[in-house]
Every structure is written in C-alpha cells, then in structure tokens.
Amino acid sequence: MRSLRLALLLSTAALSVLSAVLDRSDSDTEAMDYLEKYGYLQKPLDSPSHSFQPEEIEEALRVFQAAMQLPVTGEIDEATLAMMSQPRCGMEDPYNQRTLKYRLLGHIPSNKHPAVLFQTNPQPQTGSLVYTTPISTSETWDNTINHVVKPGFTEEEQAASEEQLADSAGRGGEAVFPETAAPVGAYPIFTREEVTKHRTLQDGVWVTFGDSVYDITDFVGLHPGGSKIMLAAGGALEPFWVMYAVHNQQHVLELLGEYKVGELSSEDKKKGSGAISDPYASDPPRHPALKINSLKPFNAEPPSEILSENFLTPNAFFFKRNHLPVPEVDPERYRLEISGEGLPKAVSLTLEDLKTKFPKHTVTATLQCAGNRRSEMNKIKQVKGLDWGIAAISNAQWGGVRLREVLEHAGYRHGGAAQHVQFEGLDKDVSGTPYGASIPLRKALSDDGDMNGEELPRDHGFPLRAVVPGTVGARNVKWLGKIIVSAEESKSHWQQNDYKGFSPSVDWDTVDFKSAPAIQELPIQSAITEPRDGALLERSGEQVTVRGYAWSGGGREVVRVDVSLDGGKTWQVATLRSGEDAPPLGQAWAWKLWELSAPFPPEGEQLDIVCKAVDNSYNMQPDSVAPIWNLRGVLSNAWHRVRVSVKID
C-alpha cells in the first residue's frame, strides 16, 4: 500500500487565517475572502487521472480523520468509495498560473468539519492526495481549503508537517497518526547513468537536483520556457538554474518536489554534479538606487521620481532588462555578420567599418519593456513575469548608423521575398542559443556605441545594439552579432513564445502562442512619478504638484495628459514638456514629461490622483486593469492611480 504523510501547502503567514476559517466554518464571507486572496478556488476540469486503489483511499481517509481529530458521525462505506466516479476538478495555482489536476476520491462525514479527499498531480509513481475542508457544512465542495499528503517525507519534514497541521487545526497539540498507517518506504535508488537513459518523451524525461531524481515528463508541456527544459533531460538541473536563477524560489522547489521518483546512489551523491561556475560573475556594476526585480539575469528599474527629473534618462538609471548574462566583448575582435534574402553574399563588418564607412545619425527614442506596470495586473490575478513597477521605461539619445545604409552597403536591393529583419545577440544560454528577435523590414536603426553622448554601456549592449524607435524593448536587441534579412520572423523563443498579448479568458492550459502576433508597437502609456503611492503631503502649501511621463508606440505623438485629483470625477490638463522641437508626423519616438500644479481640494484627508494620456490618433488608455489582464502581464496601460494622504495643519 502507498505510504502516506501529511504536509501543508500553505505559507506560515496564511496559517492564522486558515485557523480562523476552520474555527468558524459558518462564516462563508471570511472563507471566501481567504480563498479569493490565495487563489484556492476550484472549477470543473476534464482530464485523465490515475486512480488510487480503494483500500488506499480508505486508509487515507482514516489517517485524515485521526490527524484532524474530526468526530466521525458516519461509516466510510461503499458509497464513499463510489465517489471516485465524481467529476474531476482543477485548482488554480496562484504562483505557477496553471490548473493542477485533481480528482475527487472520498470524504469524511463529520458534524463540525466534513472533509473531502482529492488526488493531485496524478501520476502512478508520484501522485499526491489532497485533504480539503469545505467552507460550510453542506455537501457542496466547490470552494475549499487544502492540505496535501505525499509519500517519502524525511523525519524532519514530517515533524514540521505535524506541527503545522496541529497549529492550523486551531486546537493545538500533536497531530495523531493511527497505527494502521503504513510506514514510509524509501525511494528507489538510481545511478546517474540510469538517469541519462531518460532523455525523450518516449523514454520519459528525468532530471536530477541535489541528490534527488525527478520524472518531469508530464511537466514538459507546461514549462513556461517551452522546450528549453529538454536541455536538462537526463542530467542535472543545477547548471541551468545557475543561468536562469529565477527558478531558485520556494514555490518552484515545491512544484519540482511533486515529480520526485527516486534518490541518487550513494556513489553518485559523493561525486555531485560537478563544479558550476557562475556565468554572471563578470556582469558590470550597477547603481545601488536601482530597484532589483531579478538579480540573475539582472533586471532593475530606477526610482520612479528620477524618471521625471530629466528628459534624457541618465545611463546609470536607464532601466535594465537582461534575459541572459552580459557578454564580455572585445571591440577589436568584434564582427557584425549580415546575410539573408536579397544579399549576394554574407558580409562582415568591424566596429571601425561602422564608424568610418557610414554617416552617423542620432535619434531620441524611448524604450519600454512590454511588462512595464505588470505589478498592477498582479493585483487583479497573478501573472508570470518580473514584477515591474512603472519605471521599466526610459528615454535616451542614440547615436549610430542606419540599418538601411548598412544593408545597402552589403548589397541588399529592395523587393523580393524579404519581409523581416532578424537580430541575434551575443548573449547566449548554456546551449549556445542567442537571444533573438525580429522586426518588419521597413523600420529599424542600428546603433554603433553611442548613448546620451557616451560610450554604450555594457548593460545596454556594448559595443553594438539595435535601436528600433517606437517598438517594444524586446526587439531592440543588445550586443548585436548578426543581422539576417528573411521572409520569416525570427524563430527565437522570445519572438514566437513570449511577448504576446492574449484575452483575459486565456490561461496556461489553453494558451496557443501561435495564435497571436508578436508585440511590435506598444499602446499609449502614462504614469505618475510624483507623488508616490502612499505619500504624505503637507497641506501647508496651497497647491499640490503632480509629475509623470507619457509615450505612445509607433511614432504617435502624445498630445494631451489629463489628471484628476478626485479619482476621475473631474479632470485638469497637464503641461507637457519635451526636450526637442516638434517631431515630424509619425516620428514622435521620445516620451513627453508632464506636470500639473493645482490647488488642494478643500476637504478630505486623502487624494486619489489619476492620469491618462491621449495621442495624435486619439488612442486613449483604458480606465481599469481587469479588462486588459493577460497571463503574461504585458501591455499594462490602464489609467495610473496613486492614493496619497494629506496632513491637516
């Protein structure tokens, strides 16, 4: 019989809330608030499921009953076991944005806390069982709070689990496990050589992490990074997680634990997975004022108030968006490779060629990450991606050579099948695959090392990057190593399976990245940089001053910014500030900073400040986030809102 141990799937911070819900199960409002906050809402899901044997279910129910000290008012009979035929269910996982596979197995009858038993992540070897307590004593189990049972816990994990379980029950004391519970069996032992035999979906995809072995075959299709997970097939995860350090989070480790199938042999444990060098060790230094969203790879944004101080964002404060380690490039050995449709032959250019054979041009252009303001979408529902605030946007004057002139020098002639220009960077992952993107052939500017009159910093693409005014930052490829003129878009993961927008109804179970176009031009955007949300303002001054930025993609010019001090009931027009003369129509590449000084409203201790922008095509920002929510958290451009307090004299 499968051995069973109890563990909680809730954070420590949630335990006190859970306890309150368990103690007051008739308080549906409080329970629903908890469930809504933590995302534990169930819905029908039709998916195949491995089934536990009836005697295992019966045993599990008895274990749950004893552990939770529930007074049983009825017998566990054939009717209970017959519940295996009930519809399958799914639970939304707020961290991984996927629907976990569940199946109803049985229940414990009880006057105080009737309990339900589910199976989660069904696999014959690693399936877990889930115990849930309904929010009311009715037999409707649509909304529940859950605990998980897993085989193979260590003694330390078991002790911690029992302690948490007792605390969460709200009654204190030790959780009771009946003598009939089966002892914990050891995991099978595998050698690294055996693991290497599982490298395909046909043979099963196995990986190791630490001393444990995991069968991740069923997870391959769910991996947010697509097929890159197959690079680790049959081997250790550590070299890849050093490269993609975002994996080193507790919820990722918990998810991985669901797929554990064994332990490495003692001999292989001693050998370890080998020394792993840090690919980020040579990254450049950064300004300490930056707010770090990811350390490896480095992603950070400046304090928001700095954005509105200068029309041109100082290089040190220009937001940093890296997907991989910053490459070290020797300018003397650097070569730009150009090839593709309509070119008689491949051409290689040095930095000296770019500086001496082509005229230099400058353009002032704003770059914005597709995920700017993603944190506001997270408040609606958790999305996958870095938790950017309002400052994943910056403005600079770029100096370089025009891509058109470089392509013509290489022999390109207009016409033919070419529709796209693909860019490949010199930043590469552990497999040697570079960051890549593409843009329509009709627009681009290639930069040869000048940013705000200074040498292009390493974080921003030294010695060469592509600057594509009016286009999402993801297409402005840094450390440019190759240009390919092509009839097709780039096949890069970041072009095909990322940076695309979807309906709020699409989740990670139903998303089809091939159904949506790659983001190119971004929508109208504005945000308040001063005052900050939560700030305390002195009413001693007669006026309140609000500052911010506004920008629209595709060269569309911002023509107006409206600001409200009362949550959108009344509006005032802000003054726009630009560091340049009026741009030609369709070439407004740079943002506009704006400012409004207005009298304090006569009453109230709080101000709800709102801004919205309008461009010369009369595109306007939507008033709320919910209708534009999407699973990747991109294209977030709703009215920006901050609430501040006013100190009364």
C-alpha positions in Angstrom: 0.0 0.0 0.0 1.2 3.5 -0.7 2.6 5.1 2.4 1.2 8.5 3.5 2.5 11.5 5.3 0.8 14.9 5.9 2.1 18.3 4.9 0.6 21.8 4.4 0.5 23.6 1.1 0.1 26.9 2.8 2.7 29.5 3.8 3.3 30.3 7.5 1.7 33.7 7.1 -1.5 32.0 5.9 -1.8 29.7 8.9 -3.5 32.1 11.3 -6.1 33.0 8.6 -6.7 29.3 7.9 -7.2 28.6 11.6 -9.8 31.3 11.8 -11.7 29.9 8.8 -11.6 26.3 10.3 -12.9 27.5 13.6 -15.7 29.5 12.1 -16.7 27.4 9.1 -20.1 29.0 9.0 -18.5 32.3 8.1 -18.7 32.0 4.3 -17.7 35.6 3.7 -14.4 35.3 5.6 -13.6 32.0 4.0 -14.4 33.3 0.5 -12.1 36.3 1.2 -9.3 33.9 2.2 -9.9 31.8 -0.9 -10.0 34.7 -3.2 -6.8 36.2 -1.8 -4.8 33.0 -2.0 -6.3 31.6 -5.2 -7.7 28.3 -3.9 -10.8 28.2 -6.0 -11.9 25.0 -7.7 -13.6 24.5 -11.1 -14.5 21.5 -13.3 -11.7 20.1 -15.3 -11.9 17.2 -17.7 -8.6 15.5 -17.7 -7.3 11.9 -17.4 -6.3 10.8 -13.9 -4.6 7.8 -12.4 -6.6 6.4 -9.6 -5.5 5.2 -6.2 -6.8 1.7 -5.1 -9.9 1.7 -3.0 -8.0 0.3 0.1 -5.5 3.2 -0.3 -8.3 5.7 -0.3 -10.0 4.1 2.7 -6.7 4.2 4.6 -6.0 7.8 3.7 -9.5 8.9 4.9 -8.8 7.2 8.3 -5.4 9.0 8.5 -7.0 12.3 7.8 -9.8 11.8 10.2 -7.4 11.0 13.0 -4.9 13.7 12.2 -7.5 16.4 12.2 -9.3 14.9 15.3 -12.6 15.0 13.5 -15.6 13.3 15.2 -16.9 10.8 12.7 -20.7 10.6 12.5 -20.9 8.0 9.8 -19.2 5.0 8.4 -16.8 5.0 5.5 -18.8 2.7 3.2 -19.1 1.7 -0.4 -21.0 4.9 -1.1 -17.9 6.9 -0.1 -15.6 4.9 -2.4 -18.2 5.2 -5.2 -17.4 8.9 -5.2 -14.4 8.1 -7.3 -16.7 8.4 -10.3 -17.4 12.1 -9.5 -16.3 14.8 -12.0 -12.7 15.7 -11.9 -11.7 19.1 -10.6 -8.9 21.7 -11.0 -7.4 24.1 -8.6 -5.8 27.4 -9.8 -2.2 27.6 -8.6 -1.6 31.3 -7.9 2.2 31.0 -8.3 2.6 29.0 -11.5 -0.5 30.1 -13.3 -1.6 26.6 -14.3 -4.5 24.4 -13.3 -3.4 21.5 -11.2 -5.2 18.2 -12.0 -7.4 16.9 -9.2 -9.9 14.1 -8.8 -12.5 13.6 -6.1 -11.9 10.4 -4.2 -13.9 10.4 -1.0 -15.0 12.2 2.2 -15.1 12.1 6.0 -18.6 12.6 7.4 -18.4 15.0 10.4 -20.7 17.4 12.2 -18.1 20.1 12.6 -15.8 19.9 9.6 -16.8 17.5 6.8 -13.7 16.7 4.8 -13.1 15.8 1.2 -10.3 13.8 -0.4 -8.8 14.6 -3.8 -5.8 13.3 -5.8 -3.5 15.9 -7.2 -0.9 15.9 -10.0 -1.9 12.3 -10.8 1.0 10.1 -11.7 1.3 6.4 -10.8 4.6 6.9 -9.0 4.4 10.4 -7.6 0.7 11.2 -7.2 -0.3 13.0 -4.0 -3.5 13.1 -2.1 -5.3 16.3 -1.1 -7.5 16.8 2.0 -9.9 19.7 1.9 -12.4 21.3 4.4 -15.5 22.9 2.8 -16.4 26.4 3.9 -19.7 25.3 5.2 -21.3 22.0 6.4 -23.2 21.5 3.2 -22.1 18.8 0.7 -21.1 21.4 -1.9 -17.3 21.3 -2.3 -16.8 24.0 -4.9 -14.7 26.2 -2.6 -12.2 24.5 -0.3 -9.0 24.9 1.7 -6.4 22.2 1.1 -3.7 20.1 2.7 -1.5 17.6 0.8 -0.3 14.1 1.5 2.9 12.9 -0.1 5.0 9.8 0.2 8.6 9.8 1.3 9.0 12.7 3.7 12.1 12.8 5.9 11.7 12.7 9.7 12.5 16.4 9.9 9.9 17.3 7.2 7.4 15.0 8.9 7.9 16.7 12.3 7.5 20.2 10.8 4.4 19.0 8.9 2.7 17.6 12.0 3.5 20.8 13.9 2.0 23.0 11.2 -1.0 20.7 10.8 -1.8 20.9 14.6 -1.4 24.7 14.5 -3.7 25.0 11.5 -6.4 23.0 13.1 -6.7 25.7 15.7 -6.7 23.2 18.6 -3.0 22.8 19.3 -1.4 19.6 20.4 0.1 16.9 18.3 -1.5 15.5 15.2 -2.5 11.9 15.7 -1.5 9.2 13.2 -3.2 5.8 13.7 -1.1 2.7 14.0 -2.8 1.4 10.8 -0.9 3.9 8.7 1.7 2.3 6.6 5.4 3.1 7.3 7.2 5.4 4.9 9.0 3.4 2.2 12.4 4.5 0.8 12.5 6.0 -2.7 14.1 3.8 -5.4 17.8 4.3 -5.9 19.2 5.3 -9.4 22.6 5.9 -10.8 23.3 9.0 -13.0 23.9 6.5 -15.8 20.3 5.3 -15.4 19.0 8.8 -15.4 20.8 9.7 -18.7 18.7 7.0 -20.4 15.6 9.1 -19.8 16.1 12.0 -22.3 13.0 11.8 -24.5 9.2 12.0 -24.1 9.1 8.4 -25.3 11.6 7.1 -22.7 10.4 9.6 -20.1 12.2 12.9 -19.2 14.2 12.6 -15.9 16.4 15.2 -14.3 18.3 15.4 -11.0 18.5 18.2 -8.5 20.7 17.8 -5.5 20.5 14.1 -4.5 17.0 13.5 -5.9 15.7 12.2 -9.2 12.6 13.6 -10.8 10.4 12.4 -13.7 9.2 15.6 -15.3 7.7 14.1 -18.4 4.2 15.4 -17.7 5.5 18.9 -16.9 7.4 19.4 -20.2 4.4 20.7 -22.0 3.6 23.0 -19.1 7.0 24.6 -18.8 6.8 28.4 -19.3 10.1 28.4 -21.1 9.0 25.9 -23.7 11.3 23.2 -25.0 14.3 24.7 -23.3 13.6 22.4 -20.4 14.6 19.5 -22.6 18.2 20.8 -22.5 18.4 19.3 -19.0 16.8 16.0 -19.9 18.8 13.1 -18.4 21.1 15.3 -16.4 21.3 17.8 -13.6 19.2 21.0 -13.3 21.9 23.0 -11.4 23.8 24.3 -14.5 20.6 25.6 -16.0 19.2 27.1 -12.8 22.5 29.0 -12.4 21.8 30.6 -15.7 18.1 31.1 -15.1 18.2 31.9 -11.4 14.5 32.8 -11.3 13.9 29.1 -10.6 15.5 29.4 -7.1 12.3 30.2 -5.4 10.3 28.1 -2.8 7.2 27.6 -5.0 9.4 26.3 -7.8 11.1 23.8 -5.5 7.7 22.7 -4.2 6.5 22.2 -7.7 9.6 20.1 -8.6 9.0 18.0 -5.5 5.7 16.7 -6.9 7.7 14.9 -9.6 10.2 13.1 -7.4 10.7 9.4 -8.2 13.9 8.4 -6.5 17.3 9.2 -5.0 20.8 9.1 -6.5 23.1 6.3 -5.5 25.4 7.0 -2.6 28.4 6.9 -5.0 26.8 9.5 -7.3 25.9 11.6 -4.3 29.5 11.8 -3.3 30.5 12.8 -6.9 28.0 15.6 -7.0 27.0 17.3 -10.3 30.5 18.9 -10.7 31.7 22.4 -10.1 29.5 25.0 -11.5 30.9 28.4 -12.4 28.7 31.5 -12.2 28.0 32.8 -15.7 27.0 36.2 -14.1 30.3 36.7 -12.3 31.6 39.2 -14.9 28.4 41.3 -15.1 29.1 45.1 -14.8 28.5 47.1 -11.6 25.1 48.8 -11.2 23.8 51.9 -9.4 22.7 51.0 -5.8 19.5 53.1 -6.2 18.0 50.7 -8.7 15.1 48.5 -7.6 16.1 45.0 -8.5 13.4 42.7 -9.8 15.8 39.9 -10.7 19.5 39.5 -9.8 20.5 36.8 -12.3 19.8 37.7 -15.0 19.9 41.3 -13.8 16.7 43.3 -14.2 16.0 46.6 -12.4 14.2 49.9 -12.6 15.1 53.3 -11.2 13.1 55.1 -8.5 10.1 56.5 -10.3 10.7 60.1 -9.2 14.0 60.1 -11.1 12.3 59.5 -14.4 10.6 62.9 -14.4 13.7 64.8 -13.5 15.4 64.6 -16.9 14.1 64.4 -20.4 17.1 62.1 -21.2 17.4 59.4 -18.6 20.9 59.2 -17.2 22.6 56.0 -18.4 23.1 54.7 -14.8 19.3 55.0 -14.2 18.1 53.7 -17.6 16.1 50.6 -16.8 18.0 47.3 -17.1 16.4 44.4 -18.9 18.6 41.3 -19.5 17.5 37.8 -20.4 20.9 36.2 -20.0 24.4 37.1 -18.7 26.0 40.2 -20.0 28.6 39.1 -22.6 32.2 40.3 -22.5 33.0 41.6 -26.0 36.5 42.6 -27.2 35.9 45.6 -29.5 38.9 44.8 -31.6 37.7 41.3 -32.4 34.1 42.2 -32.8 32.3 41.4 -36.1 28.8 42.1 -37.3 27.6 39.4 -39.6 25.0 40.3 -42.2 23.3 37.8 -44.5 19.9 36.7 -45.9 17.4 37.2 -48.6 18.3 39.7 -51.3 22.0 39.8 -50.4 24.5 38.4 -52.9 26.8 37.1 -50.1 27.3 37.3 -46.4 29.2 40.4 -45.2 31.2 41.0 -42.0 31.8 44.5 -40.6 34.1 45.6 -37.8 33.4 48.5 -35.4 35.9 50.6 -37.3 34.0 49.9 -40.5 30.7 51.1 -38.9 32.4 54.3 -37.6 34.2 55.2 -40.8 32.1 53.9 -43.8 28.7 55.3 -42.8 27.4 58.7 -41.7 26.4 59.0 -38.0 22.8 59.8 -37.1 21.1 60.5 -33.8 17.6 59.8 -32.7 16.0 60.4 -29.3 13.8 57.4 -28.5 12.0 55.9 -25.6 12.4 52.2 -24.8 9.7 50.5 -22.8 9.6 46.9 -21.6 6.4 45.0 -22.6 6.0 44.2 -18.9 6.1 47.8 -17.6 3.4 48.2 -14.9 2.9 44.4 -14.6 2.6 44.7 -10.8 -0.8 46.3 -11.4 -2.0 43.2 -13.2 -0.7 41.1 -10.4 -3.2 42.8 -8.1 -6.0 41.5 -10.3 -4.6 38.0 -10.6 -1.1 36.6 -10.5 0.7 36.6 -13.9 4.0 35.1 -14.9 6.9 37.5 -15.2 9.0 40.1 -13.4 7.1 42.3 -11.1 7.8 45.6 -12.8 6.5 48.9 -11.4 6.0 52.0 -13.5 9.7 52.5 -14.3 10.5 49.9 -16.9 10.7 52.7 -19.4 13.5 55.3 -20.1 14.5 57.8 -22.7 17.9 58.4 -24.4 19.5 60.0 -27.4 21.1 57.2 -29.5 23.9 57.8 -32.0 24.6 55.3 -34.7 24.3 54.2 -38.4 21.1 53.5 -40.2 20.3 49.8 -40.8 19.1 50.7 -44.3 22.5 52.1 -45.2 24.3 49.0 -43.7 22.0 46.6 -45.7 22.6 48.6 -48.9 26.3 48.5 -48.4 26.0 44.7 -48.0 24.3 44.6 -51.4 20.7 44.4 -50.5 18.2 45.5 -53.1 14.6 46.3 -52.3 11.9 43.9 -53.3 11.9 40.2 -53.4 10.6 37.9 -50.7 12.2 39.6 -47.7 9.7 40.8 -45.1 11.6 40.8 -41.8 15.0 41.6 -40.3 16.2 39.2 -37.7 18.6 40.2 -35.0 20.8 37.8 -32.9 22.6 39.0 -29.8 25.9 37.8 -28.4 24.3 36.9 -25.1 23.7 33.1 -25.1 22.3 30.4 -22.9 24.1 27.2 -21.8 23.2 25.5 -25.1 24.7 28.4 -27.2 21.4 29.7 -28.3 21.5 33.5 -28.6 18.8 36.0 -27.6 16.9 36.8 -30.8 14.1 38.9 -32.2 12.8 40.3 -35.5 11.1 43.4 -36.8 9.4 44.2 -40.1 11.9 45.2 -42.7 10.5 48.7 -43.1 11.8 50.0 -39.8 15.0 49.9 -37.8 18.1 51.8 -36.7 21.3 50.1 -35.8 23.4 51.8 -33.1 27.3 51.7 -33.1 28.0 52.6 -29.5 26.6 56.0 -28.5 24.0 56.6 -25.8 23.4 60.1 -24.5 26.7 61.1 -26.0 28.6 58.5 -24.0 30.0 55.1 -25.0 27.3 52.5 -25.0 27.3 50.8 -21.5 27.7 47.1 -21.3 24.2 46.6 -19.7 22.8 48.4 -22.8 24.5 46.4 -25.5 28.2 47.4 -25.9 29.6 47.5 -28.5 26.6 47.4 -30.8 22.8 47.2 -30.4 19.7 47.6 -32.5 17.5 50.6 -31.7 14.1 50.4 -33.2 12.2 53.6 -32.4 8.6 53.2 -31.4 8.9 49.4 -30.9 8.8 47.3 -27.8 12.1 47.0 -26.0 12.3 43.2 -26.6 13.0 43.9 -30.3 15.9 46.3 -29.6 18.4 43.5 -29.5 21.6 44.3 -27.5 25.2 43.0 -28.1 24.2 42.7 -31.8 26.2 40.0 -33.5 24.1 39.0 -36.6 21.6 40.6 -38.9 19.6 38.3 -41.2 17.2 39.5 -43.9 14.4 37.0 -44.1 11.0 36.1 -45.5 10.1 34.9 -42.0 10.1 36.1 -38.5 12.8 35.0 -36.1 12.3 31.5 -34.7 13.6 32.7 -31.3 11.7 31.7 -28.2 11.3 35.4 -27.3 9.7 36.1 -30.7 7.5 33.0 -31.0 6.6 32.0 -27.5 6.8 35.2 -25.4 6.0 38.9 -25.6 2.5 38.4 -27.0 -0.9 39.5 -25.7 -4.0 37.4 -25.0 -7.6 37.7 -23.8 -8.2 37.7 -20.1 -10.0 34.3 -20.6 -6.8 32.6 -21.8 -4.9 30.7 -19.1 -1.8 28.5 -19.2 -3.9 25.4 -20.0 -5.4 27.0 -23.1 -2.8 29.4 -24.4 -1.6 29.0 -28.0 1.3 31.3 -28.7 1.0 30.7 -32.4 -2.4 32.3 -32.4 -1.2 35.8 -31.5 1.2 38.2 -33.3 4.5 39.2 -31.7 4.2 42.6 -29.9 5.9 45.3 -32.0 4.4 48.8 -31.4 3.2 49.5 -27.8 -0.1 51.2 -26.9 -0.5 54.7 -25.4 1.0 54.9 -21.9 1.4 57.4 -19.0 2.2 57.2 -15.3 2.5 59.3 -12.2 6.1 59.5 -10.9 5.5 62.1 -8.2 4.0 61.9 -5.6 4.4 58.2 -4.9 1.6 56.0 -3.9 1.1 56.2 -0.1 3.0 59.5 0.2 2.1 62.0 3.0 1.6 65.6 1.6 1.6 68.8 3.6 -1.5 70.9 3.2 0.5 74.0 4.4 1.3 74.6 0.7 -1.6 75.9 -1.3 -1.0 73.6 -4.3 -0.2 70.0 -5.0 2.2 69.2 -7.8 1.9 66.0 -9.8 4.5 64.9 -12.4 4.9 62.0 -14.7 5.7 60.7 -18.2 3.6 59.8 -21.3 4.5 58.0 -24.5 2.9 56.1 -27.4 4.4 53.5 -29.6 4.8 53.6 -33.4 5.8 57.3 -33.5 2.4 58.5 -32.4 2.8 61.8 -30.5 1.3 62.4 -27.1 -1.0 65.4 -27.4 -2.6 65.6 -24.0 -2.4 64.2 -20.5 -5.5 64.5 -18.2 -5.0 64.5 -14.4 -7.7 64.0 -11.7 -7.3 64.7 -8.0 -10.6 63.0 -7.1 -10.4 59.6 -8.6 -11.6 60.5 -12.0 -14.7 62.7 -11.2 -13.1 65.9 -12.5 -10.1 66.4 -14.8 -7.4 69.0 -15.5 -5.0 69.2 -18.4 -1.3 68.9 -17.5 1.5 70.9 -19.1 3.6 68.8 -21.5 7.4 69.1 -21.5 9.6 67.9 -24.4 13.3 68.3 -24.8 13.1 68.6 -28.6 11.3 70.5 -31.4 8.0 69.2 -32.6 8.7 65.9 -34.4 7.6 65.1 -38.0 4.3 63.3 -38.2 4.7 59.7 -37.3 8.2 60.1 -35.8 7.5 61.1 -32.2 9.9 58.5 -30.8 10.5 60.2 -27.5 8.3 60.5 -24.4 6.9 63.7 -23.0 7.2 64.6 -19.4 4.2 66.3 -17.9 3.4 68.4 -14.8 0.3 69.7 -13.1 0.1 72.2 -10.2 -3.3 72.7 -8.8 -5.0 73.8 -5.5 -5.6 71.2 -2.9 -9.3 70.1 -2.9 -11.0 71.9 0.0 -11.8 68.8 2.0 -10.6 65.4 2.7 -7.5 63.7 4.1 -6.8 61.6 1.0 -6.3 62.3 -2.6 -6.9 59.8 -5.3 -4.7 61.0 -8.2 -5.3 59.6 -11.7 -3.6 60.3 -15.0 -4.5 59.3 -18.6 -2.9 60.2 -21.9 -4.1 60.7 -25.5 -2.0 60.5 -28.7 -2.5 62.2 -32.1 -4.5 59.2 -33.3 -6.8 59.8 -30.3 -5.9 56.5 -28.7 -6.7 56.6 -25.0 -5.8 54.5 -22.1 -8.4 52.1 -20.7 -9.8 53.1 -17.3 -9.1 49.8 -15.5 -6.7 46.9 -15.5 -9.1 43.9 -15.3 -10.3 44.1 -19.0 -6.7 44.1 -20.3 -5.3 41.5 -17.9 -3.4 38.7 -19.6 -1.4 35.7 -18.4 2.0 37.3 -19.2 1.2 40.6 -17.7 2.2 42.6 -20.8 0.7 45.8 -22.4 -0.4 47.1 -19.0 -1.5 50.7 -19.8 -4.7 51.4 -17.7 -5.2 54.8 -16.0 -2.4 55.1 -13.5 -3.7 55.8 -9.9 -1.9 56.8 -6.7 -3.5 57.4 -3.3 -1.8 59.9 -1.0 -2.6 61.2 2.4 -3.0 64.9 3.3 -1.7 66.2 6.6 -4.1 68.7 8.1 -2.5 71.7 9.8 
